[in-house]
Amino acid sequence: MGDGRASNLKIPSWGIGGAYSHFEVTTLSGAGRPPHVQHREDEFFYVLAGDYGFPIEGGTIWVGEDLLLYVPKGTLHSHKNAGEGVGRMLVSQTRGPLRALLRGGGQAPGR
């Protein structure tokens, strides 16, 4: 967690025909992901612990424990743990090729 966040892949897309990927994200207080756009994947964020701010296209959506946020592909977004403690989220992406990068090399196994 050198940048204050870590991802733990739970269901790799390459194991289920590329339909989706599912992982757990842990972030320290004040940490998060910089603004980015997923061009091929819709994302779902389910907050397990903490409070997160999601700057999305000019506004901020605040998401706390037991709430789900849907971010459609093509949407500029980021997230930051706005709570005082460690935050945790389950994140799902439809079509999951991005998750292959967690294994290194930038390619899903067998490609």
Long-range contacts (C-beta under 8 A, 24 or more apart in sequence): 1-26, 1-28, 1-31, 3-31, 4-28, 4-30, 4-31, 4-32, 4-81, 5-31, 5-32, 5-33, 7-91, 7-102, 9-99, 9-102, 10-90, 12-96, 12-99, 12-100, 12-103, 13-93, 13-95, 13-96, 13-97, 13-99, 13-100, 13-108, 14-96, 14-100, 14-108, 14-109, 14-110, 18-95, 18-96, 18-97, 18-108, 19-94, 19-95, 19-96, 20-92, 20-93, 20-94, 20-95, 20-96, 21-92, 21-93, 21-96, 21-98, 21-99, 22-90, 22-91, 22-92, 22-93, 23-90, 23-91, 23-99, 23-102, 24-48, 24-88, 24-89, 24-90, 24-91, 25-88, 25-89, 25-90, 25-91, 26-86, 26-87, 26-88, 27-52, 27-79, 27-80, 27-81, 27-86, 27-87, 27-88, 27-89, 28-81, 28-86, 28-87, 29-81, 29-83, 29-84, 29-85, 29-86, 29-87, 30-80, 30-81, 31-80, 31-81, 32-78, 32-79, 32-80, 32-81, 33-78, 33-79, 33-80, 34-78, 35-76, 35-77, 35-78, 36-76, 36-77, 36-78, 37-74, 37-75, 37-76, 37-77, 38-71, 38-73, 38-74, 38-75, 38-93, 38-98, 39-73, 39-74, 40-73, 40-95, 40-97, 40-98, 41-73, 41-93, 41-94, 41-95, 41-96, 41-97, 41-98, 42-70, 42-71, 42-72, 42-73, 42-93, 42-94, 43-70, 43-71, 43-73, 43-77, 43-91, 43-92, 43-93, 44-68, 44-69, 44-70, 44-71, 44-91, 44-92, 44-93, 45-69, 45-71, 45-79, 45-89, 45-90, 45-91, 46-89, 46-90, 46-91, 46-92, 47-87, 47-88, 47-89, 48-88, 48-89, 48-90, 49-85, 49-86, 49-87, 49-88, 50-81, 50-82, 50-83, 50-85, 50-86, 50-87, 50-88, 51-81, 51-82, 51-83, 51-87, 52-79, 52-80, 52-81, 52-82, 52-83, 52-87, 52-89, 53-79, 53-80, 53-82, 54-78, 54-79, 55-79, 55-80
